């Protein structure tokens, strides 16, 4: 029986026993409504305390402190003004440079008398 099945079973049992809802006009219902009202009021108070009013003059001063990069013209690195042929030649040159920059790997000579089990074979 999965977790959801257990939850479903418990909710059905609670609905059958009428444990989820409370009838209107009872003391229990009034207490719950009162608690809800108190919680909503405390939430509203905390929201007003957390949101201080900011002076507009101080905001303008802070904006002046930032550097202005709007004068700089940004060049898009993806927009190249070359045609297909020159791009292909440049890619080939980069590829050959990469190949030349790599160190050649040393070729290990394979000893045919050694096995993968760590033992050496005896020549006949």
N, C-alpha and C positions, 0 to 999 in steps of 0.2 A: 504494500500500500504506500503510495507516494505521498509527499508532503502536501500537495494540493488536495489529494483525496482526503487526507486527515482534516485539513482546514474545512473542506466542503462538508464533511460529516459533522464537525463540531458546529458549524453555522446552522445546519439544518436542525440539529438538536436544540440549539439555543432559540431558534425561531419557534420550534414546536413548544418549548417551555416559556416562550415570551420573555426571554432574558435580555434581548437586545433593546427593546423599546420600553418606554415608561408612559403610562397613561397621563393625559393632560389633567391639570388641576390638582394633582397629588403633591404632597410636600416634597417628595424626591424630585419631581419635575421642576418645581419652583427653585429648589436649591441648585440644580444643574443650570438653570437659566441665569440665576444670580451669579454663579461662578463664571459663566460665559461672559456676562456683561462686564464683570470685574477684569477679566483677562483682556477683553477688547479695549477697555479704557487704559489699562497699563501698557498695552502695545502702542496705542496712540500717543501716550505720554513719552514713551521711549523714542518714538519716531521724531517727535518735536525736539527732544533733547539732543538727538544725534545729528540733526540737520541744522548747523549753525548758519547764520546769515553772514555772507561774505561781502565786504565793501568792494564796489566796482573800481575804485581808484587803485587798490592794491593789486587787482587782477591786471589792470593796464600796465602797471609797473613791472609785473612779472613777465608780461608778454614782451616788453622792451628788452629784457635781459637776454632773450634768446637770439641766437645768430640768425641772420636772414640769408637763406640759401636760395631764395627765389631768383637772384640775379645769375646764378650759375646755370649754365645750359648743360643738362645731362645728356650724354651721348648714349644711345641705346646700344648695348653690346651685341644684340641679336640682329640689328639691321645693318648689314654690310652692303656696300654699294659695288659688289663685284659680281661678275657673271659666273655662270656655272663652270666654265673652263678654268678660270683662275682659282675658284674655290677648290676644285678637284686637284689642281697642281699643288696648292697650299697644303691640302690634306695629305697628299703623297709625301711631301717634304717633311711634314711633321711625323709621319709614320716612319720614314727612313731615319730621322733623327732619334726617335725612340728606340729603334732597333739597334742603331749604332751605339747608343748610350748604355745599353745593357751589356753586362760582362758576359763573355761566352762561358757557358758552363763546361766544366771539365768532364770529359767522357771517362767514366770509370770502366776499367777493363773487367770483364766478367771472368771470374775463376770458375771454370767448369767442374772443378773437383769439389767445390763447396756446395752443400745442399741447403735447403731452407730449414732443415732440422738442426743445423749447427754442426753436423758431422762432416768430415772430409772423406771423399771417396778415394779409393786406392786405385792408381792407374794400372791397367793390365798390360 
